[in-house]
Amino acid sequence: MKNCLTASRSLVFRGRILFTMNRNMIERQLHPLSTNTSTVDLRSDTVTTPTQEMYDAMISSPVGDDVFKEDPTVTKLQEKCAKLFGKDAALFVPSGTMGNLISVMAHCQSRLLEAIVGSQSHILLYEVGGLAHFGGVQLRSVHNKADGTFDLDEASGIIRNKDDIHQPSTALICLENTHNKCGGKVLPISFLEQVQEFAKKHDLKCHMDGARLLNAAIYMDRDPADILQYVDSVSLCFSKGLSCPVGSIIAGTHDFISRARWLRKALGGGMRQIGVLAGPAIVGLDTIYPKLYLDHQRTKQIATAIHENSCEVVEVDLDGIHTNILMVHMTKSNFDAAMFCNRLAKVTDEERQILEEDICILGLPFSNKTARLVLHHNIDQNKVDKTIKKLKYVLKEMADKNNL
Ligand SMILES: Cc1ncc(COP(=O)(O)O)c(C=O)c1O
């Protein structure tokens, strides 16, 4: 087995390239742009750093052994979340991935079961197939529409026949809200109502991957509990828009959480004096959650600037921007998302002269033609202004190149 950073700066694992640093990233490491470069990191809301209040909470929160249920800060966080979500109980877990894994396993208790998920869902695409490996649960996908929903007639068509010995039984349906790959879309309440009815009719449980549920609540101006009344369980991440360093929470019935506690321990997620991380999560709920609307406003601001200066080389769906995720689509065959992101991360001599400063924007190529920009707590209005300034310059440059 060979893990290494090769000469070409690719992280290689068992002969497979996991991640390739582009030239600009390498150059930045070798030759930092300049000492007064403004870097705006829009790759994800997971890059957020803890606030001073969170660091203070790490130091001052009372702790105990949480596997013995003796950490008062964890207990406080769990009770607070259960109330906020309108559920019986909640459980602090290390990550969103583990939260989803535990939740699906807690719903699919016996073997030979299947869960329905969206074709673009995080559970299906980005959780390393953990449910197959550790949970023994087969995932079956229905086509995700651009708004993060799916067609319930299509879902109905893939429900298994419980009397057919050749088929696993469908036990669960999963939703994602907001929907990451669909650009931070918020699922409409009408869809949630239909899913709840569908689940009842087919005797299924319903789990919501609500990694960014609070962004959905802010967008809808509703309490999280209003949204969650339609599902049996939820997972939510503190480590994204809420700016915490680590941690997620899952919530559901007492019975669900009691099973989840066993599963968390089995998966190695039982934590001890973890009030040091539950404390910041409480701070995130109290202080960052009410400010998420700013991330949404700023996302819209950047999207509007891109739309108005697109020079027809890129496209954004302005009306489809609900929360803090912005997808930028490349419309010309000679540009792809990686090129766009590389260019945003680079500063040319000519650009330095015209903009009179070095601005480095980090985005994520999400697919060949789509780049993702995510707003979050560490991006203030000054950084938004710099982002817009840089984007205008780069879009114009791309248009000039395109017209050559
Ligand atoms: C929608 C969604 N669900 C789950 C996760 C997993 O969270 P974690 O990275 O904490 O495992 C993510 C992470 O980006 C996500 O975007």
Ligand as a Chemical Component Dictionary entry (heavy atoms), coordinates in Angstrom:
data_LIG
# 
_chem_comp.id                   LIG 
_chem_comp.type                 NON-POLYMER 
_chem_comp.pdbx_formal_charge   0 
_chem_comp.three_letter_code    LIG 
# 
loop_
_chem_comp_atom.comp_id 
_chem_comp_atom.atom_id 
_chem_comp_atom.alt_atom_id 
_chem_comp_atom.type_symbol 
_chem_comp_atom.charge 
_chem_comp_atom.model_Cartn_x 
_chem_comp_atom.model_Cartn_y 
_chem_comp_atom.model_Cartn_z 
_chem_comp_atom.pdbx_ordinal 
LIG C1 C1 C 0 -25.962 17.276 2.884 1  
LIG C2 C2 C 0 -24.834 16.714 3.681 2  
LIG N1 N1 N 0 -25.060 15.659 4.466 3  
LIG C3 C3 C 0 -24.096 15.116 5.205 4  
LIG C4 C4 C 0 -22.820 15.620 5.201 5  
LIG C5 C5 C 0 -21.737 14.925 5.994 6  
LIG O1 O1 O 0 -21.210 15.679 7.013 7  
LIG P1 P1 P 0 -19.764 15.361 7.639 8  
LIG O2 O2 O 0 -18.784 15.950 6.697 9  
LIG O3 O3 O 0 -19.797 16.017 8.972 10 
LIG O4 O4 O 0 -19.607 13.890 7.742 11 
LIG C6 C6 C 0 -22.524 16.718 4.392 12 
LIG C7 C7 C 0 -21.162 17.270 4.357 13 
LIG O5 O5 O 0 -20.790 18.086 3.561 14 
LIG C8 C8 C 0 -23.558 17.278 3.598 15 
LIG O6 O6 O 0 -23.341 18.319 2.793 16 
# 
loop_
_chem_comp_bond.comp_id 
_chem_comp_bond.atom_id_1 
_chem_comp_bond.atom_id_2 
_chem_comp_bond.value_order 
_chem_comp_bond.pdbx_ordinal 
LIG C1 C2 SING 1  
LIG C2 N1 SING 2  
LIG C2 C8 DOUB 3  
LIG N1 C3 DOUB 4  
LIG C3 C4 SING 5  
LIG C4 C5 SING 6  
LIG C4 C6 DOUB 7  
LIG C5 O1 SING 8  
LIG O1 P1 SING 9  
LIG P1 O2 DOUB 10 
LIG P1 O3 SING 11 
LIG P1 O4 SING 12 
LIG C6 C7 SING 13 
LIG C6 C8 SING 14 
LIG C7 O5 DOUB 15 
LIG C8 O6 SING 16 
# 
